[in-house]
Amino acid sequence: MHALSTRSTTASVPPLSGTPAPTRRPRRWGWVGRGVRPVAIAAVATATITLTSTINQSAVTLTAADVIELGSGITVTPAPGWTIGNQGPGWVTLHNAFSTAEMEIKVKPSNGTDPVAVLQNDISHLSNVSTTGLTNVRDVSAPTAIPLGPGNFQQQATVSYNAEGTSVTGPLPVTGWFTELLNPSTHQSAFVVLSQNGDAPIRADGDAQAMLDSMQ
């Protein structure tokens, strides 16, 4: 399972496709000082939040040249440095260095024509459509829907949230956003979950937005 460190979180508002990621306060790594390289990666792993229920394969460092097939002609191009945490038919979880941010993508059939309604339905059935293990999902923002250009998906809806992840010491707060990409013509949708904590670098939002854009 992949997860995040135990520093406190700040709310993150999801960027919309084609718009810059919001500016977030830079965060300091409590165990890395100026000019000092981390020396206890194993210790860091013991203080992480578990966002996925199982790990079926070893992490593989990816580059922007790698493309992950999700089926039905849909792919995602990972941000540099992100790794695969788990993968199955039509879905994948990716996480950044030290697992301070994680992105889960699930491509699935959908007969809906309203991306907001499809998104809200997926959130209400989160345990059935996501392996993140998030609990106590709250402070969900009002859905924001935008049209997309020609491509795999024509519509997008996004909401931000606060929730609890699971750690070895108990529940730990995380923030992030849920996004639904919808193609009413092919009856396909992609449910995307971004989760991150207070130690996630400022570039995590931009990385997630770039991967979301690559699917469109």
Secondary structure by P-SEA (a helix, b strand, c coil): cbbbccccccbbbbbcccccccccccccccccccccccccaaaaaaabbbccccccccbbbbcccbbbbccccbbbbbccccccccccccccccccccccbbbbbbbbbbccccaaaaaaaaaaacccccccccccccccccbbbbbbccccccccccccccbbbbccccbbbbbbbbbbbbcccccbbbbbbbbbccccccaaaaaaaaaaaaac
